[in-house]
Amino acid sequence: MRFNELPPVKNELMKCVRCGKCRSVCPVFAEIRQEPAAPRGHVYMVQMLRDGQVKPEKEVYEHLSMCLMCENCSVNCPSGIHIHELNAAARSYIYDQTPSLSKELIFDTLWTRPGLLRTTGKFMWGAQKSGLQRLARGMGLTKILPGDLPQAEQMLSNIPFRSARSTLPVTNRAKGEKKLTVGYFLGCGTDVFNPEVAKATVDILTRNGCEVIIPAATKCCGLPQIANGKLETAQKLALHNVKIFNNYRLDYIVSDCASCGSALSFAHMQFLFGGLKFEDDALAFAQKTMDINSFLVNVLDITLPESAVLEKKVTYHDPCHLSKAQHIRQEPRELLRRINGVQFTEMRDADRCCGGSGTYSLTHYDISMKILDHKMDCAMESAADIIATGCPSCLMQLRYGVTRHKWKAEVQHPVLLVHRALNHKPKELSSAK
């Protein structure tokens, strides 16, 4: 489909009245105050691309790539424009005219092959444990990395050796009476960087009567590809996953990653497949998909036994792809409040982006850090012991922020905190052993 015939380009541009509301809620514009970085500026750029007033060149792509894809502008647009979809369509159009070998290798080769991605994770683990990563930094070898990677590679710390996929079977039987059959979309970030979250998710679900299916051939959700101009690759990945999950008889499909959940959602599937022959299959898949926090609260309505205790002060950061893209805000907080002993405290600007946004901190390190520093100011004001959040990208970004600000606090997924409470052992029992 030609660029000017894509639904967002064809239907959305005419709605913009240049009111500037989007500028007031954009985290990037708040930090650098430049119109080409503002959502309104991006809408105008897309219009000029459509009308041939600017050419699809790398300079235009660089302006558009400053967008976090946090969707805050889309949520707050008085005219109801899906600005993030316009931006994604424009990035893909420009990329098709100006392809990049490095992006082909990362987003078409590495990130579309889960086995290769997990092998890369093991290599990174080996580099850390052997001291090679530290040695490379000390010798200045990391400075030869492209773009912002010399600075951003410091964020890749404490990488686990074993992925979640290597320890979890395809079929996980319910403990006790089986109530539901649930598909689990195991995303790349959880699988490679946070395998303990996947194990906690499966354990909690099976404890509550769910048989959990983790299809072996699941691939990336496609969101990193969309953010980097690879729309066609994202469509192929989505179609692959839809076919796999639709082959099972599932009552629900859950995701513990805000970004994956957004990519699997009804609205996103409409964006990818609207008007195409695969639309019905994709939307049937999306209808079953739920965020794990919502599933535990609204479907299973889990209650924790009195013995499940976590005596910590906890605050919560809203991942953009959960609060804006999926409109899920209360369920994670409710889940945290159900943990005995938790003192929940609300964070100022809890729904403001942390600056991670998938690969954004790797490609726009300086801007990302400015946004992160604002978030850390808000988090530290809460004086919490733990920052909870439901996105692997946010987990990585906030953990780096805690280290950057020399603050003694944990950053954990809400599901992991529930699991920790369920496995709590009273002090007197622990000391007796």
C-alpha positions in Angstrom: 0.0 0.0 0.0 1.3 3.4 -1.0 2.3 5.8 1.9 -0.4 8.4 1.2 -3.0 5.6 1.2 -2.1 4.2 4.6 -5.1 4.6 6.9 -3.3 6.8 9.5 -1.9 9.1 6.7 -5.2 9.2 4.8 -7.6 9.7 7.7 -5.7 11.3 10.5 -3.8 14.3 9.0 -6.9 16.3 8.2 -7.9 16.3 11.9 -5.0 18.3 13.2 -5.9 22.0 14.0 -2.4 22.8 15.2 -3.7 23.6 18.8 -0.4 22.5 20.4 -2.0 20.5 23.2 0.3 17.6 22.3 3.4 19.8 23.0 2.3 20.3 26.6 2.3 16.5 27.4 5.3 15.4 25.3 8.3 14.3 27.6 10.8 15.0 24.8 9.5 18.5 24.1 9.6 19.2 27.8 13.3 18.6 27.9 14.6 20.2 24.6 11.8 22.7 23.7 12.2 22.3 19.9 9.2 22.2 17.6 10.7 19.5 15.2 10.8 17.2 18.3 7.2 18.0 19.2 4.2 15.8 18.2 2.7 18.8 16.3 5.9 19.2 14.4 5.9 15.5 13.5 2.3 15.7 12.2 3.4 18.6 10.0 6.4 16.6 8.8 4.2 13.6 7.9 1.9 16.0 5.9 4.9 17.4 4.0 6.1 13.9 3.3 2.7 13.0 1.9 2.5 16.1 -0.2 6.1 15.7 -1.5 7.3 19.0 0.1 10.1 17.1 1.9 11.9 14.1 0.6 12.1 10.8 2.6 15.6 11.4 3.8 17.6 10.4 6.9 17.4 13.9 8.3 13.6 13.8 8.4 13.8 10.3 9.9 16.1 11.6 12.7 13.5 14.2 13.6 10.7 11.6 13.7 12.9 9.1 15.7 13.1 11.6 18.6 9.5 10.5 19.4 9.4 8.0 22.3 6.2 6.4 20.9 4.8 6.8 24.5 1.4 7.7 23.0 0.8 10.5 25.5 0.1 12.9 22.7 -2.4 10.5 21.1 -4.2 10.0 24.4 -4.4 13.8 25.0 -5.1 15.0 21.4 -8.5 16.9 21.4 -9.0 15.9 17.8 -8.4 12.2 18.5 -5.4 11.8 16.2 -3.3 8.7 16.6 0.0 10.6 16.3 2.2 7.6 17.1 0.6 5.7 14.2 1.4 8.6 11.9 4.9 8.6 13.1 5.4 4.9 12.7 4.0 5.0 9.2 6.3 7.8 8.2 9.4 6.1 9.7 8.6 2.9 7.8 8.2 4.9 4.5 11.5 6.8 5.0 13.3 3.6 6.0 12.1 1.8 2.8 13.9 4.6 0.8 17.0 4.7 3.0 17.7 1.2 4.4 20.3 0.5 6.9 22.5 -2.6 7.0 22.9 -2.4 10.8 19.1 -2.2 11.3 18.6 -5.1 8.9 21.0 -7.2 11.0 19.5 -6.2 14.3 15.7 -6.1 13.6 15.4 -8.5 10.7 18.1 -11.1 11.6 18.8 -11.0 15.4 15.5 -9.9 16.8 13.3 -12.2 14.6 15.2 -15.3 15.7 14.6 -16.0 19.4 17.3 -18.7 19.6 19.9 -16.3 18.3 18.7 -13.6 20.7 19.0 -16.0 23.6 22.5 -17.0 22.5 23.5 -13.3 22.3 22.2 -13.0 25.9 24.5 -15.8 27.0 27.4 -14.1 25.2 26.7 -10.9 27.1 26.5 -12.8 30.4 29.9 -14.4 29.7 31.4 -11.0 28.9 30.2 -9.6 32.2 31.2 -12.6 34.4 34.6 -12.9 32.8 35.4 -9.2 33.2 35.6 -8.6 29.4 32.9 -5.9 29.5 34.7 -4.1 32.3 38.0 -4.5 30.6 36.6 -3.1 27.3 35.3 -0.1 29.1 38.6 0.5 30.8 40.5 0.3 27.6 38.0 2.6 25.8 37.1 -0.1 23.3 33.3 0.5 23.8 33.9 4.0 22.3 34.0 2.5 18.8 30.4 1.3 19.1 28.0 3.2 16.8 25.7 6.1 17.9 24.9 6.3 21.6 25.9 2.7 22.4 29.2 3.6 24.0 27.2 5.2 26.8 24.1 3.1 26.7 25.8 -0.3 26.9 26.4 0.5 30.6 22.7 -0.2 31.1 23.1 -3.9 30.2 24.2 -5.2 33.5 23.4 -8.3 35.6 22.2 -10.3 32.6 21.0 -13.8 33.6 22.7 -16.9 32.1 19.6 -18.9 31.5 16.6 -17.6 29.7 13.0 -18.3 30.9 12.4 -20.4 27.8 15.2 -22.8 28.7 13.5 -23.6 32.1 9.8 -23.5 31.3 8.0 -26.3 29.4 5.4 -25.6 26.7 2.6 -27.0 28.9 2.4 -26.1 32.6 -0.4 -28.0 34.3 -2.8 -26.3 36.8 -2.2 -27.1 40.4 -5.4 -28.5 41.7 -8.6 -28.1 39.7 -8.2 -26.7 36.3 -10.3 -23.7 35.6 -8.9 -22.1 32.5 -6.4 -22.7 29.7 -4.2 -19.6 29.3 -1.7 -18.8 26.6 1.4 -17.0 27.9 3.1 -14.6 25.4 6.7 -14.8 26.6 8.3 -11.6 25.3 12.0 -11.1 24.5 12.6 -8.7 27.4 11.1 -11.1 30.0 12.6 -14.2 28.4 16.2 -13.0 28.2 16.6 -10.3 30.8 13.9 -11.1 33.5 13.4 -14.9 33.5 12.4 -14.7 37.2 9.3 -12.7 36.2 8.2 -15.4 33.7 8.7 -18.1 36.3 6.7 -16.1 38.8 3.9 -15.5 36.3 3.6 -19.2 35.5 3.7 -20.3 39.1 1.0 -17.8 40.2 -1.3 -18.8 37.3 -0.9 -22.5 37.8 -1.5 -22.0 41.6 -4.8 -20.4 40.7 -6.2 -23.1 38.4 -4.8 -22.1 35.1 -3.1 -24.5 32.6 -0.5 -22.3 31.0 0.6 -22.9 27.4 3.8 -21.2 26.2 4.1 -21.9 22.5 7.6 -22.9 21.6 7.8 -20.9 18.3 6.7 -17.5 19.7 8.7 -14.7 18.2 9.1 -11.0 19.1 5.9 -9.0 19.3 7.2 -6.6 16.6 7.1 -3.3 18.6 10.9 -2.7 18.4 10.7 -3.1 14.6 7.9 -0.6 14.4 9.9 1.9 16.4 12.8 1.5 14.0 11.0 1.8 10.7 10.5 -1.9 10.0 6.7 -2.0 9.7 6.6 -4.9 7.2 8.8 -7.0 9.5 6.4 -6.2 12.4 3.5 -7.4 10.3 5.2 -10.7 9.6 6.1 -11.3 13.2 2.6 -10.5 14.3 1.0 -12.8 11.8 3.4 -15.6 12.8 2.4 -15.2 16.5 -1.3 -14.9 15.7 -1.3 -18.2 13.7 0.6 -20.1 16.5 -1.7 -19.0 19.3 -4.9 -19.4 17.3 -3.9 -23.1 16.8 -4.6 -23.6 20.5 -7.9 -23.6 22.3 -7.2 -20.8 24.7 -9.6 -19.0 27.1 -7.2 -16.1 27.4 -3.7 -15.0 26.3 -1.7 -13.0 28.9 1.4 -10.9 28.7 3.5 -9.6 31.6 5.2 -7.0 29.4 3.4 -3.7 28.8 5.0 -3.3 25.4 4.2 -6.8 24.2 0.6 -6.3 25.5 0.3 -3.1 23.5 1.6 -4.9 20.4 -0.9 -7.7 20.9 -3.9 -5.4 21.5 -7.0 -4.9 19.4 -6.1 -1.3 18.4 -2.6 -2.3 17.3 -3.8 -5.3 15.3 -6.2 -2.9 13.5 -3.2 -0.7 12.7 -1.2 -3.5 11.3 -3.9 -5.5 9.5 -6.9 -3.1 9.0 -8.5 -3.9 5.7 -6.2 -6.9 5.0 -7.3 -10.5 4.7 -5.7 -11.5 8.0 -7.6 -8.9 10.0 -10.3 -11.2 11.4 -7.7 -13.8 12.6 -5.6 -11.0 14.2 -8.6 -9.4 15.9 -9.8 -12.8 17.2 -6.3 -13.2 18.8 -6.3 -9.7 20.2 -9.8 -10.2 21.8 -8.4 -12.9 24.0 -5.3 -10.9 25.1 -4.9 -9.4 28.5 -2.3 -7.8 30.6 -1.3 -10.0 33.6 -2.2 -7.4 36.2 -5.7 -7.1 34.7 -6.1 -10.8 34.4 -5.1 -11.5 38.0 -7.4 -8.8 39.4 -10.4 -8.8 37.0 -10.6 -12.5 35.9 -9.0 -14.6 38.6 -9.7 -12.0 41.4 -6.8 -13.5 43.3 -6.6 -13.2 47.1 -3.4 -13.9 49.0 -3.3 -15.9 52.2 -2.4 -14.2 55.4 1.0 -15.9 55.3 1.8 -14.1 52.0 3.6 -11.0 53.4 5.9 -8.4 52.0 6.6 -5.7 54.5 7.9 -3.0 52.2 7.0 0.5 51.1 6.2 0.3 47.4 5.5 2.9 44.8 4.5 2.4 41.2 5.6 3.7 37.8 3.0 3.5 34.9 4.6 2.1 31.8 3.4 4.2 28.8 2.4 1.1 26.8 0.2 0.0 29.7 -1.4 3.3 30.9 -1.7 5.1 27.6 -1.8 2.3 25.0 -4.0 -0.1 27.0 -5.6 2.3 29.5 -4.6 0.1 32.4 -3.8 2.0 35.5 -5.7 0.8 38.5 -5.2 -3.0 38.3 -1.4 -3.0 39.0 -2.0 -0.8 42.0 -4.8 -3.0 43.2 -2.6 -6.0 42.9 0.1 -4.4 45.0 -2.4 -3.4 47.6 -3.6 -7.0 47.9 -0.1 -8.0 49.2 -0.2 -8.2 53.0 2.3 -5.8 54.6 2.8 -3.6 51.5 2.6 0.1 52.3 1.6 1.5 48.9 2.5 5.1 48.2 1.7 7.0 45.0 4.5 8.5 43.0 4.3 12.1 41.7 4.0 12.1 37.9 3.6 8.3 38.0 2.4 8.1 34.4 5.2 10.3 33.0 7.5 8.3 30.7 10.8 7.1 32.2 12.7 7.6 28.9 13.4 3.9 28.3 10.8 3.2 25.6 12.4 0.0 24.3 15.4 0.9 22.2 15.1 4.7 22.8 17.7 4.8 25.6 20.1 3.1 23.2 19.6 5.4 20.3 18.9 8.7 22.1 20.9 8.3 25.3 21.2 12.0 26.4 17.5 12.8 26.0 16.6 9.6 27.6 18.7 10.4 30.6 17.1 13.8 31.0 13.7 12.2 31.1 14.9 9.5 33.5 16.4 12.1 35.9 13.0 13.8 36.2 11.4 10.4 36.9 14.0 9.5 39.5 13.3 12.8 41.3 9.7 11.8 41.6 10.5 8.2 42.6 13.0 9.3 45.3 10.4 11.7 46.8 8.3 8.7 47.6 11.0 7.3 49.9 9.9 3.8 48.8 11.9 0.6 49.2 10.7 -0.7 45.9 9.6 0.8 42.6 7.1 -1.6 40.9 6.5 -1.5 37.1 5.3 -3.9 34.5 7.6 -3.4 31.5 11.1 -4.9 30.9 12.3 -1.7 29.3 11.1 0.4 32.2 12.6 -2.1 34.6 16.0 -1.7 32.9 15.8 2.0 32.7 14.7 2.5 36.3 17.3 0.1 37.6 19.9 2.2 35.8 18.3 5.3 37.3 18.6 3.9 40.8 22.3 3.2 40.2 22.9 6.6 38.5 21.4 8.4 41.5 23.1 6.1 44.0 19.7 5.3 45.6 19.2 2.1 47.6 15.9 0.8 46.2 14.7 -2.2 44.2 12.9 -2.1 40.9 10.6 -5.1 40.4 7.6 -6.3 38.4 4.4 -6.4 40.5 4.0 -10.1 39.7 7.4 -10.8 41.2 6.4 -9.0 44.4 3.2 -11.1 44.6 5.3 -14.3 44.1 7.8 -13.1 46.7 5.0 -12.6 49.2 3.5 -16.1 48.4 6.9 -17.6 49.2 7.4 -15.6 52.4 8.7 -17.5 55.4 8.1 -16.2 58.9 11.3 -15.1 60.7 10.7 -17.6 63.5 10.4 -20.5 61.0 13.5 -19.3 59.1 15.6 -19.1 62.3 14.4 -22.5 63.5 15.8 -24.0 60.3 
